[in-house]
Amino acid sequence: MSENWHEPFPQGPVELVLVRHGESLGNVAATTAQLSGAEVIDVPARDADVDLSPVGYDQAKALGLSLAGIPAAQRPDAIWSSPYMRACRTAEVAATTAGWAVPILLDERLRDRELGILDTLTATGVEARLSGEAARRRWLGKFYYRPPGGESWADVVLRLRSLLADLERQPGATRILVVSHDAVILLFRYILEGLSERQLLDVAATSTVLNASLTRYGRDGGRGRWRLESFNVTEYLAEQGVALTEHGGDADVHPQ
């Protein structure tokens, strides 16, 4: 047995800030399709390549101006981002605007949930074209339903647990900012707060993770359970005269 077996686990981060990307062209297209009763969302590119909308760019700049006010000693040591364009653009614009010379690390484990056969379909489209899948999703609920070729929320949780283990081992990283997607941020809550499926789905049914919102976790000494200190904060957008946008998913998330 190694003589170092008794050494404590190295100190991990003391702060984790989760940011949803700014409004995307895909968000706008999806909301337009839902309001019009369309079956298909007219997305401008594959999901990974969907850019921010003009409002989304304004939100990312406003985020950067807000972050610029953080004292140097409390700024993140690194920014981790989903590689999807809407997320990494948000990270890049915010960091540049804030004047932060910190690395932006792209990690595919932070990408949005993959929808497989349901990709580009509205809820109306799924019911009309894939009624069997619609029924299966209602039966299983959003956490465990996996569309053919896609992922369940439980699948996303697996990759996030792997990522969190890597974050714990980052040398010298005491504060980390993560830019990702609405479902991913909800699933961070599931892991970090030890929520049950029911508790998670209750949050998902009643809360929309807003574009460019901040969710903050802290813990003492870089060890132990994370504390949720704030969720879905967007006040800085109104303070800077930037539009608040709300593009949520399906609130019908519980198994039936």
PyRosetta script that sets phi, psi and omega in degrees:
from pyrosetta import init, pose_from_sequence

init()
pose = pose_from_sequence("MSENWHEPFPQGPVELVLVRHGESLGNVAATTAQLSGAEVIDVPARDADVDLSPVGYDQAKALGLSLAGIPAAQRPDAIWSSPYMRACRTAEVAATTAGWAVPILLDERLRDRELGILDTLTATGVEARLSGEAARRRWLGKFYYRPPGGESWADVVLRLRSLLADLERQPGATRILVVSHDAVILLFRYILEGLSERQLLDVAATSTVLNASLTRYGRDGGRGRWRLESFNVTEYLAEQGVALTEHGGDADVHPQ")
pose.set_psi(1, 140.4)
pose.set_omega(1, -179.6)
pose.set_phi(2, -63.7)
pose.set_psi(2, 143.5)
pose.set_omega(2, 179.0)
pose.set_phi(3, -72.0)
pose.set_psi(3, -9.5)
pose.set_omega(3, -179.0)
pose.set_phi(4, -98.1)
pose.set_psi(4, 11.6)
pose.set_omega(4, -175.4)
pose.set_phi(5, -59.7)
pose.set_psi(5, -26.1)
pose.set_omega(5, -174.5)
pose.set_phi(6, -88.2)
pose.set_psi(6, -2.4)
pose.set_omega(6, -177.4)
pose.set_phi(7, -70.0)
pose.set_psi(7, 140.3)
pose.set_omega(7, -179.1)
pose.set_phi(8, -68.1)
pose.set_psi(8, 156.2)
pose.set_omega(8, 177.0)
pose.set_phi(9, -61.9)
pose.set_psi(9, 136.6)
pose.set_omega(9, -178.4)
pose.set_phi(10, -56.4)
pose.set_psi(10, 150.6)
pose.set_omega(10, 178.9)
pose.set_phi(11, -64.5)
pose.set_psi(11, 135.3)
pose.set_omega(11, 177.0)
pose.set_phi(12, -103.1)
pose.set_psi(12, -167.7)
pose.set_omega(12, -179.2)
pose.set_phi(13, -63.1)
pose.set_psi(13, 152.6)
pose.set_omega(13, 176.1)
pose.set_phi(14, -103.7)
pose.set_psi(14, -14.1)
pose.set_omega(14, -179.8)
pose.set_phi(15, -143.4)
pose.set_psi(15, 138.9)
pose.set_omega(15, 177.7)
pose.set_phi(16, -134.7)
pose.set_psi(16, 120.1)
pose.set_omega(16, -179.5)
pose.set_phi(17, -113.8)
pose.set_psi(17, 124.1)
pose.set_omega(17, -178.0)
pose.set_phi(18, -107.0)
pose.set_psi(18, 129.6)
pose.set_omega(18, -178.4)
pose.set_phi(19, -123.4)
pose.set_psi(19, 129.3)
pose.set_omega(19, 169.6)
pose.set_phi(20, -81.5)
pose.set_psi(20, 142.4)
pose.set_omega(20, 178.7)
pose.set_phi(21, -57.7)
pose.set_psi(21, 160.3)
pose.set_omega(21, 174.7)
pose.set_phi(22, -66.7)
pose.set_psi(22, 169.7)
pose.set_omega(22, -179.4)
pose.set_phi(23, -54.8)
pose.set_psi(23, 133.9)
pose.set_omega(23, -179.5)
pose.set_phi(24, -107.7)
pose.set_psi(24, 163.3)
pose.set_omega(24, 173.9)
pose.set_phi(25, -61.5)
pose.set_psi(25, -31.2)
pose.set_omega(25, 176.5)
pose.set_phi(26, -68.1)
pose.set_psi(26, -39.4)
pose.set_omega(26, 175.8)
pose.set_phi(27, -58.0)
pose.set_psi(27, -45.8)
pose.set_omega(27, -178.7)
pose.set_phi(28, -63.4)
pose.set_psi(28, -45.3)
pose.set_omega(28, -178.8)
pose.set_phi(29, -63.9)
pose.set_psi(29, -40.8)
pose.set_omega(29, -178.8)
pose.set_phi(30, -66.0)
pose.set_psi(30, -43.9)
pose.set_omega(30, 179.9)
pose.set_phi(31, -65.9)
pose.set_psi(31, -39.8)
pose.set_omega(31, 177.4)
pose.set_phi(32, -61.1)
pose.set_psi(32, -43.9)
pose.set_omega(32, -179.6)
pose.set_phi(33, -65.2)
pose.set_psi(33, -42.2)
pose.set_omega(33, -179.3)
pose.set_phi(34, -64.6)
pose.set_psi(34, -42.7)
pose.set_omega(34, -178.5)
pose.set_phi(35, -67.8)
pose.set_psi(35, -29.6)
pose.set_omega(35, -179.0)
pose.set_phi(36, -88.7)
pose.set_psi(36, -6.7)
pose.set_omega(36, -178.0)
pose.set_phi(37, 78.1)
pose.set_psi(37, 16.6)
pose.set_omega(37, -180.0)
pose.set_phi(38, -69.4)
pose.set_psi(38, 154.5)
pose.set_omega(38, 178.4)
pose.set_phi(39, -89.1)
pose.set_psi(39, -26.7)
pose.set_omega(39, -175.1)
pose.set_phi(40, -123.0)
pose.set_psi(40, 139.1)
pose.set_omega(40, 177.9)
pose.set_phi(41, -88.7)
pose.set_psi(41, 127.9)
pose.set_omega(41, -178.5)
pose.set_phi(42, -84.9)
pose.set_psi(42, 75.5)
pose.set_omega(42, -178.1)
pose.set_phi(43, -78.8)
pose.set_psi(43, 146.4)
pose.set_omega(43, -175.5)
pose.set_phi(44, -82.4)
pose.set_psi(44, -10.1)
pose.set_omega(44, -176.1)
pose.set_phi(45, -164.8)
pose.set_psi(45, 173.9)
pose.set_omega(45, 172.6)
pose.set_phi(46, -62.6)
pose.set_psi(46, 158.1)
pose.set_omega(46, -171.0)
pose.set_phi(47, -54.6)
pose.set_psi(47, -41.1)
pose.set_omega(47, -177.0)
pose.set_phi(48, -65.8)
pose.set_psi(48, -21.5)
pose.set_omega(48, -173.9)
pose.set_phi(49, -106.8)
pose.set_psi(49, 6.7)
pose.set_omega(49, -179.8)
pose.set_phi(50, -72.7)
pose.set_psi(50, 125.1)
pose.set_omega(50, -175.5)
pose.set_phi(51, -89.5)
pose.set_psi(51, 174.2)
pose.set_omega(51, 173.2)
pose.set_phi(52, -71.2)
pose.set_psi(52, 151.1)
pose.set_omega(52, 170.1)
pose.set_phi(53, -77.6)
pose.set_psi(53, 168.4)
pose.set_omega(53, 174.5)
pose.set_phi(54, -54.7)
pose.set_psi(54, -40.2)
pose.set_omega(54, 176.4)
pose.set_phi(55, -64.3)
pose.set_psi(55, -38.1)
pose.set_omega(55, 178.8)
pose.set_phi(56, -61.2)
pose.set_psi(56, -38.9)
pose.set_omega(56, 176.1)
pose.set_phi(57, -65.2)
pose.set_psi(57, -40.3)
pose.set_omega(57, 177.0)
pose.set_phi(58, -62.4)
pose.set_psi(58, -39.4)
pose.set_omega(58, 178.7)
pose.set_phi(59, -64.8)
pose.set_psi(59, -40.4)
pose.set_omega(59, 179.5)
pose.set_phi(60, -64.7)
pose.set_psi(60, -39.2)
pose.set_omega(60, 176.7)
pose.set_phi(61, -65.9)
pose.set_psi(61, -41.9)
pose.set_omega(61, 178.1)
pose.set_phi(62, -62.4)
pose.set_psi(62, -39.1)
pose.set_omega(62, 175.7)
pose.set_phi(63, -58.8)
pose.set_psi(63, -45.5)
pose.set_omega(63, 179.6)
pose.set_phi(64, -61.1)
pose.set_psi(64, -42.0)
pose.set_omega(64, 178.8)
pose.set_phi(65, -64.2)
pose.set_psi(65, -36.7)
pose.set_omega(65, 177.2)
pose.set_phi(66, -67.1)
pose.set_psi(66, -43.9)
pose.set_omega(66, -179.4)
pose.set_phi(67, -66.7)
pose.set_psi(67, -27.2)
pose.set_omega(67, -179.2)
pose.set_phi(68, -61.9)
pose.set_psi(68, -23.4)
pose.set_omega(68, -179.5)
pose.set_phi(69, -80.8)
pose.set_psi(69, -4.5)
pose.set_omega(69, 179.4)
pose.set_phi(70, -73.9)
pose.set_psi(70, 130.3)
pose.set_omega(70, 178.1)
pose.set_phi(71, -55.8)
pose.set_psi(71, 146.4)
pose.set_omega(71, -175.1)
pose.set_phi(72, -54.5)
pose.set_psi(72, -37.8)
pose.set_omega(72, -177.3)
pose.set_phi(73, -70.1)
pose.set_psi(73, -15.4)
pose.set_omega(73, -177.6)
pose.set_phi(74, -110.2)
pose.set_psi(74, 8.0)
pose.set_omega(74, -179.5)
pose.set_phi(75, -79.0)
pose.set_psi(75, 152.8)
pose.set_omega(75, 177.6)
pose.set_phi(76, -60.1)
pose.set_psi(76, 147.3)
pose.set_omega(76, 175.1)
pose.set_phi(77, -83.6)
pose.set_psi(77, -20.6)
pose.set_omega(77, -179.9)
pose.set_phi(78, -157.5)
pose.set_psi(78, 154.5)
pose.set_omega(78, 172.9)
pose.set_phi(79, -117.1)
pose.set_psi(79, 125.5)
pose.set_omega(79, 175.5)
pose.set_phi(80, -107.5)
pose.set_psi(80, 137.3)
pose.set_omega(80, -175.7)
pose.set_phi(81, -138.8)
pose.set_psi(81, 148.1)
pose.set_omega(81, 164.6)
pose.set_phi(82, -57.8)
pose.set_psi(82, 144.4)
pose.set_omega(82, 178.0)
pose.set_phi(83, -77.6)
pose.set_psi(83, -7.1)
pose.set_omega(83, 178.1)
pose.set_phi(84, -63.9)
pose.set_psi(84, 140.0)
pose.set_omega(84, -169.4)
pose.set_phi(85, -55.2)
pose.set_psi(85, -42.0)
pose.set_omega(85, -176.2)
pose.set_phi(86, -63.1)
pose.set_psi(86, -29.6)
pose.set_omega(86, 179.1)
pose.set_phi(87, -82.9)
pose.set_psi(87, -49.1)
pose.set_omega(87, -177.1)
pose.set_phi(88, -68.5)
pose.set_psi(88, -29.8)
pose.set_omega(88, 173.9)
pose.set_phi(89, -63.9)
pose.set_psi(89, -43.1)
pose.set_omega(89, 177.9)
pose.set_phi(90, -59.2)
pose.set_psi(90, -45.0)
pose.set_omega(90, 179.9)
pose.set_phi(91, -63.4)
pose.set_psi(91, -45.1)
pose.set_omega(91, -177.4)
pose.set_phi(92, -65.0)
pose.set_psi(92, -47.8)
pose.set_omega(92, -178.1)
pose.set_phi(93, -64.8)
pose.set_psi(93, -43.1)
pose.set_omega(93, -179.0)
pose.set_phi(94, -64.6)
pose.set_psi(94, -44.8)
pose.set_omega(94, -178.5)
pose.set_phi(95, -65.3)
pose.set_psi(95, -42.3)
pose.set_omega(95, 179.3)
pose.set_phi(96, -64.4)
pose.set_psi(96, -44.1)
pose.set_omega(96, 179.9)
pose.set_phi(97, -64.4)
pose.set_psi(97, -38.0)
pose.set_omega(97, 179.6)
pose.set_phi(98, -73.9)
pose.set_psi(98, -16.6)
pose.set_omega(98, -176.7)
pose.set_phi(99, 75.0)
pose.set_psi(99, 27.6)
pose.set_omega(99, -178.8)
pose.set_phi(100, -89.5)
pose.set_psi(100, 123.6)
pose.set_omega(100, 175.6)
pose.set_phi(101, -96.2)
pose.set_psi(101, 64.5)
pose.set_omega(101, 179.4)
pose.set_phi(102, -119.7)
pose.set_psi(102, 148.9)
pose.set_omega(102, -179.1)
pose.set_phi(103, -68.5)
pose.set_psi(103, 145.2)
pose.set_omega(103, 172.2)
pose.set_phi(104, -108.7)
pose.set_psi(104, 114.1)
pose.set_omega(104, -176.2)
pose.set_phi(105, -102.3)
pose.set_psi(105, 119.6)
pose.set_omega(105, 179.5)
pose.set_phi(106, -88.8)
pose.set_psi(106, 131.7)
pose.set_omega(106, -177.7)
pose.set_phi(107, -137.8)
pose.set_psi(107, 122.5)
pose.set_omega(107, -175.4)
pose.set_phi(108, -65.1)
pose.set_psi(108, -17.7)
pose.set_omega(108, 178.5)
pose.set_phi(109, -69.6)
pose.set_psi(109, -14.8)
pose.set_omega(109, 178.5)
pose.set_phi(110, -93.6)
pose.set_psi(110, 3.2)
pose.set_omega(110, -178.9)
pose.set_phi(111, -65.4)
pose.set_psi(111, 163.6)
pose.set_omega(111, 179.2)
pose.set_phi(112, -67.8)
pose.set_psi(112, 161.0)
pose.set_omega(112, 176.3)
pose.set_phi(113, -60.3)
pose.set_psi(113, 136.0)
pose.set_omega(113, 178.9)
pose.set_phi(114, -86.0)
pose.set_psi(114, 130.1)
pose.set_omega(114, -172.5)
pose.set_phi(115, -96.4)
pose.set_psi(115, -7.7)
pose.set_omega(115, 176.4)
pose.set_phi(116, 56.5)
pose.set_psi(116, -127.9)
pose.set_omega(116, -175.8)
pose.set_phi(117, -63.0)
pose.set_psi(117, -19.6)
pose.set_omega(117, -179.4)
pose.set_phi(118, -86.8)
pose.set_psi(118, -4.8)
pose.set_omega(118, -175.9)
pose.set_phi(119, -56.5)
pose.set_psi(119, 133.4)
pose.set_omega(119, 179.3)
pose.set_phi(120, 73.3)
pose.set_psi(120, 1.2)
pose.set_omega(120, 177.6)
pose.set_phi(121, -94.6)
pose.set_psi(121, 138.4)
pose.set_omega(121, 170.2)
pose.set_phi(122, -78.5)
pose.set_psi(122, 173.0)
pose.set_omega(122, 175.3)
pose.set_phi(123, -59.5)
pose.set_psi(123, -37.9)
pose.set_omega(123, 176.7)
pose.set_phi(124, -62.9)
pose.set_psi(124, -41.2)
pose.set_omega(124, 179.6)
pose.set_phi(125, -66.2)
pose.set_psi(125, -38.3)
pose.set_omega(125, 178.5)
pose.set_phi(126, -64.6)
pose.set_psi(126, -44.4)
pose.set_omega(126, 179.2)
pose.set_phi(127, -62.0)
pose.set_psi(127, -39.8)
pose.set_omega(127, -175.3)
pose.set_phi(128, -77.2)
pose.set_psi(128, -35.8)
pose.set_omega(128, -171.2)
pose.set_phi(129, -105.9)
pose.set_psi(129, -25.1)
pose.set_omega(129, -176.2)
pose.set_phi(130, -137.4)
pose.set_psi(130, 60.2)
pose.set_omega(130, -173.7)
pose.set_phi(131, -61.8)
pose.set_psi(131, -32.6)
pose.set_omega(131, 177.8)
pose.set_phi(132, -64.7)
pose.set_psi(132, -39.6)
pose.set_omega(132, 177.4)
pose.set_phi(133, -67.8)
pose.set_psi(133, -38.7)
pose.set_omega(133, 177.8)
pose.set_phi(134, -59.9)
pose.set_psi(134, -42.8)
pose.set_omega(134, 179.3)
pose.set_phi(135, -67.5)
pose.set_psi(135, -39.9)
pose.set_omega(135, -180.0)
pose.set_phi(136, -66.3)
pose.set_psi(136, -38.0)
pose.set_omega(136, 178.7)
pose.set_phi(137, -65.2)
pose.set_psi(137, -42.2)
pose.set_omega(137, 177.8)
pose.set_phi(138, -62.5)
pose.set_psi(138, -38.7)
pose.set_omega(138, -178.6)
pose.set_phi(139, -66.8)
pose.set_psi(139, -44.2)
pose.set_omega(139, -175.4)
pose.set_phi(140, -83.6)
pose.set_psi(140, -27.8)
pose.set_omega(140, -173.4)
pose.set_phi(141, 83.2)
pose.set_psi(141, 164.9)
pose.set_omega(141, -170.4)
pose.set_phi(142, -69.2)
pose.set_psi(142, -27.7)
pose.set_omega(142, -175.0)
pose.set_phi(143, -68.9)
pose.set_psi(143, -41.9)
pose.set_omega(143, -174.1)
pose.set_phi(144, -104.1)
pose.set_psi(144, -10.0)
pose.set_omega(144, -179.4)
pose.set_phi(145, -72.0)
pose.set_psi(145, 125.0)
pose.set_omega(145, 177.1)
pose.set_phi(146, -117.0)
pose.set_psi(146, 110.5)
pose.set_omega(146, 177.4)
pose.set_phi(147, -68.0)
pose.set_psi(147, 147.2)
pose.set_omega(147, 177.9)
pose.set_phi(148, -52.3)
pose.set_psi(148, 127.8)
pose.set_omega(148, -178.7)
pose.set_phi(149, 79.8)
pose.set_psi(149, 2.0)
pose.set_omega(149, -177.0)
pose.set_phi(150, -123.7)
pose.set_psi(150, -157.8)
pose.set_omega(150, -175.6)
pose.set_phi(151, -127.3)
pose.set_psi(151, 148.2)
pose.set_omega(151, 166.1)
pose.set_phi(152, -86.6)
pose.set_psi(152, 168.5)
pose.set_omega(152, 172.6)
pose.set_phi(153, -62.7)
pose.set_psi(153, -35.1)
pose.set_omega(153, 178.1)
pose.set_phi(154, -61.5)
pose.set_psi(154, -36.2)
pose.set_omega(154, 176.5)
pose.set_phi(155, -63.0)
pose.set_psi(155, -41.8)
pose.set_omega(155, 179.3)
pose.set_phi(156, -64.4)
pose.set_psi(156, -37.9)
pose.set_omega(156, 178.0)
pose.set_phi(157, -57.4)
pose.set_psi(157, -39.6)
pose.set_omega(157, -178.9)
pose.set_phi(158, -60.5)
pose.set_psi(158, -44.0)
pose.set_omega(158, -179.5)
pose.set_phi(159, -72.3)
pose.set_psi(159, -30.2)
pose.set_omega(159, 177.8)
pose.set_phi(160, -70.5)
pose.set_psi(160, -34.2)
pose.set_omega(160, 176.3)
pose.set_phi(161, -62.7)
pose.set_psi(161, -39.2)
pose.set_omega(161, 177.1)
pose.set_phi(162, -63.5)
pose.set_psi(162, -44.1)
pose.set_omega(162, 179.9)
pose.set_phi(163, -63.8)
pose.set_psi(163, -43.2)
pose.set_omega(163, 179.7)
pose.set_phi(164, -62.0)
pose.set_psi(164, -35.9)
pose.set_omega(164, 176.8)
pose.set_phi(165, -62.8)
pose.set_psi(165, -38.1)
pose.set_omega(165, 177.9)
pose.set_phi(166, -69.6)
pose.set_psi(166, -38.1)
pose.set_omega(166, 178.2)
pose.set_phi(167, -61.8)
pose.set_psi(167, -35.8)
pose.set_omega(167, 179.2)
pose.set_phi(168, -62.9)
pose.set_psi(168, -26.1)
pose.set_omega(168, -174.7)
pose.set_phi(169, -99.9)
pose.set_psi(169, 7.7)
pose.set_omega(169, -179.7)
pose.set_phi(170, -72.3)
pose.set_psi(170, 118.3)
pose.set_omega(170, -178.0)
pose.set_phi(171, -66.6)
pose.set_psi(171, 127.9)
pose.set_omega(171, 175.7)
pose.set_phi(172, 74.7)
pose.set_psi(172, 5.0)
pose.set_omega(172, -179.3)
pose.set_phi(173, -93.8)
pose.set_psi(173, 99.4)
pose.set_omega(173, -179.2)
pose.set_phi(174, -96.6)
pose.set_psi(174, -22.5)
pose.set_omega(174, 179.2)
pose.set_phi(175, -135.4)
pose.set_psi(175, 127.7)
pose.set_omega(175, -175.0)
pose.set_phi(176, -129.7)
pose.set_psi(176, 135.1)
pose.set_omega(176, 174.7)
pose.set_phi(177, -109.2)
pose.set_psi(177, 131.4)
pose.set_omega(177, -178.0)
pose.set_phi(178, -119.2)
pose.set_psi(178, 129.2)
pose.set_omega(178, 177.0)
pose.set_phi(179, -111.5)
pose.set_psi(179, 121.7)
pose.set_omega(179, -174.1)
pose.set_phi(180, -151.9)
pose.set_psi(180, -143.0)
pose.set_omega(180, -168.5)
pose.set_phi(181, -124.8)
pose.set_psi(181, 166.1)
pose.set_omega(181, -172.5)
pose.set_phi(182, -60.8)
pose.set_psi(182, -49.6)
pose.set_omega(182, -179.3)
pose.set_phi(183, -63.8)
pose.set_psi(183, -37.0)
pose.set_omega(183, -179.7)
pose.set_phi(184, -63.7)
pose.set_psi(184, -41.0)
pose.set_omega(184, 179.1)
pose.set_phi(185, -65.6)
pose.set_psi(185, -40.3)
pose.set_omega(185, 175.0)
pose.set_phi(186, -60.6)
pose.set_psi(186, -38.1)
pose.set_omega(186, -178.1)
pose.set_phi(187, -77.0)
pose.set_psi(187, -26.1)
pose.set_omega(187, 167.5)
pose.set_phi(188, -60.1)
pose.set_psi(188, -42.2)
pose.set_omega(188, 178.6)
pose.set_phi(189, -60.7)
pose.set_psi(189, -43.5)
pose.set_omega(189, 179.0)
pose.set_phi(190, -54.8)
pose.set_psi(190, -44.8)
pose.set_omega(190, -177.3)
pose.set_phi(191, -75.3)
pose.set_psi(191, -52.8)
pose.set_omega(191, -170.8)
pose.set_phi(192, -68.4)
pose.set_psi(192, -29.8)
pose.set_omega(192, -178.7)
pose.set_phi(193, -100.3)
pose.set_psi(193, -2.5)
pose.set_omega(193, 179.9)
pose.set_phi(194, 64.8)
pose.set_psi(194, 39.8)
pose.set_omega(194, -178.1)
pose.set_phi(195, -73.2)
pose.set_psi(195, 155.1)
pose.set_omega(195, 170.3)
pose.set_phi(196, -84.6)
pose.set_psi(196, 169.0)
pose.set_omega(196, 175.5)
pose.set_phi(197, -56.4)
pose.set_psi(197, -46.9)
pose.set_omega(197, -178.9)
pose.set_phi(198, -59.3)
pose.set_psi(198, -46.5)
pose.set_omega(198, -179.2)
pose.set_phi(199, -62.8)
pose.set_psi(199, -42.7)
pose.set_omega(199, 178.5)
pose.set_phi(200, -60.9)
pose.set_psi(200, -47.2)
pose.set_omega(200, -177.1)
pose.set_phi(201, -68.6)
pose.set_psi(201, -29.9)
pose.set_omega(201, 173.9)
pose.set_phi(202, -63.0)
pose.set_psi(202, -42.0)
pose.set_omega(202, 176.9)
pose.set_phi(203, -64.0)
pose.set_psi(203, -45.7)
pose.set_omega(203, -177.9)
pose.set_phi(204, -63.1)
pose.set_psi(204, -33.6)
pose.set_omega(204, -177.8)
pose.set_phi(205, -75.2)
pose.set_psi(205, -20.4)
pose.set_omega(205, -174.1)
pose.set_phi(206, -117.8)
pose.set_psi(206, -6.2)
pose.set_omega(206, -176.1)
pose.set_phi(207, -132.8)
pose.set_psi(207, 134.4)
pose.set_omega(207, 170.9)
pose.set_phi(208, -105.7)
pose.set_psi(208, 124.2)
pose.set_omega(208, 175.6)
pose.set_phi(209, -72.2)
pose.set_psi(209, 113.9)
pose.set_omega(209, -170.7)
pose.set_phi(210, -78.9)
pose.set_psi(210, 151.8)
pose.set_omega(210, 175.9)
pose.set_phi(211, -58.0)
pose.set_psi(211, 134.1)
pose.set_omega(211, 177.8)
pose.set_phi(212, 64.0)
pose.set_psi(212, 18.2)
pose.set_omega(212, 178.1)
pose.set_phi(213, -78.3)
pose.set_psi(213, 155.6)
pose.set_omega(213, 178.7)
pose.set_phi(214, -113.8)
pose.set_psi(214, 135.2)
pose.set_omega(214, 173.8)
pose.set_phi(215, -125.5)
pose.set_psi(215, 127.6)
pose.set_omega(215, -169.9)
pose.set_phi(216, -121.7)
pose.set_psi(216, 135.0)
pose.set_omega(216, 174.0)
pose.set_phi(217, -121.8)
pose.set_psi(217, 147.2)
pose.set_omega(217, 175.9)
pose.set_phi(218, -140.0)
pose.set_psi(218, 162.8)
pose.set_omega(218, 173.5)
pose.set_phi(219, -159.7)
pose.set_psi(219, 153.1)
pose.set_omega(219, -176.6)
pose.set_phi(220, -86.1)
pose.set_psi(220, 131.8)
pose.set_omega(220, 173.5)
pose.set_phi(221, 74.1)
pose.set_psi(221, 5.2)
pose.set_omega(221, 177.7)
pose.set_phi(222, 71.4)
pose.set_psi(222, 20.8)
pose.set_omega(222, 179.2)
pose.set_phi(223, -139.7)
pose.set_psi(223, 159.3)
pose.set_omega(223, 174.2)
pose.set_phi(224, 85.9)
pose.set_psi(224, -165.9)
pose.set_omega(224, -174.0)
pose.set_phi(225, -71.8)
pose.set_psi(225, 138.4)
pose.set_omega(225, 175.8)
pose.set_phi(226, -76.3)
pose.set_psi(226, 146.9)
pose.set_omega(226, 174.7)
pose.set_phi(227, -107.0)
pose.set_psi(227, 130.5)
pose.set_omega(227, 172.0)
pose.set_phi(228, -76.7)
pose.set_psi(228, 115.6)
pose.set_omega(228, -178.0)
pose.set_phi(229, -99.3)
pose.set_psi(229, -29.6)
pose.set_omega(229, 175.2)
pose.set_phi(230, -160.7)
pose.set_psi(230, 151.2)
pose.set_omega(230, -177.1)
pose.set_phi(231, -135.5)
pose.set_psi(231, 129.6)
pose.set_omega(231, 168.4)
pose.set_phi(232, 65.3)
pose.set_psi(232, 39.7)
pose.set_omega(232, -176.2)
pose.set_phi(233, -80.8)
pose.set_psi(233, 127.0)
pose.set_omega(233, -179.6)
pose.set_phi(234, -137.1)
pose.set_psi(234, 9.7)
pose.set_omega(234, -175.1)
pose.set_phi(235, -56.2)
pose.set_psi(235, -31.3)
pose.set_omega(235, -177.5)
pose.set_phi(236, -62.5)
pose.set_psi(236, -26.0)
pose.set_omega(236, 179.0)
pose.set_phi(237, -65.8)
pose.set_psi(237, -47.9)
pose.set_omega(237, 178.8)
pose.set_phi(238, -63.2)
pose.set_psi(238, -38.2)
pose.set_omega(238, -179.9)
pose.set_phi(239, -61.4)
pose.set_psi(239, -29.7)
pose.set_omega(239, -179.1)
pose.set_phi(240, -101.0)
pose.set_psi(240, 6.9)
pose.set_omega(240, 177.6)
pose.set_phi(241, 71.4)
pose.set_psi(241, 27.7)
pose.set_omega(241, 179.7)
pose.set_phi(242, -103.1)
pose.set_psi(242, 140.7)
pose.set_omega(242, -175.2)
pose.set_phi(243, -63.4)
pose.set_psi(243, 139.8)
pose.set_omega(243, 171.3)
pose.set_phi(244, -92.4)
pose.set_psi(244, 126.6)
pose.set_omega(244, -178.9)
pose.set_phi(245, -118.8)
pose.set_psi(245, 142.5)
pose.set_omega(245, -178.6)
pose.set_phi(246, -126.7)
pose.set_psi(246, 110.2)
pose.set_omega(246, 178.7)
pose.set_phi(247, -128.1)
pose.set_psi(247, 93.8)
pose.set_omega(247, -177.0)
pose.set_phi(248, -100.7)
pose.set_psi(248, 170.6)
pose.set_omega(248, 176.0)
pose.set_phi(249, -91.7)
pose.set_psi(249, -160.9)
pose.set_omega(249, -179.1)
pose.set_phi(250, -73.4)
pose.set_psi(250, 125.3)
pose.set_omega(250, 178.7)
pose.set_phi(251, -81.6)
pose.set_psi(251, -7.9)
pose.set_omega(251, 179.1)
pose.set_phi(252, -86.2)
pose.set_psi(252, 81.4)
pose.set_omega(252, -167.8)
pose.set_phi(253, -110.8)
pose.set_psi(253, -19.1)
pose.set_omega(253, -175.4)
pose.set_phi(254, -78.1)
pose.set_psi(254, 147.5)
pose.set_omega(254, 174.4)
pose.set_phi(255, -63.0)
pose.set_psi(255, 144.9)
pose.set_omega(255, -178.1)
pose.set_phi(256, -121.4)
pose.dump_pdb("model.pdb")
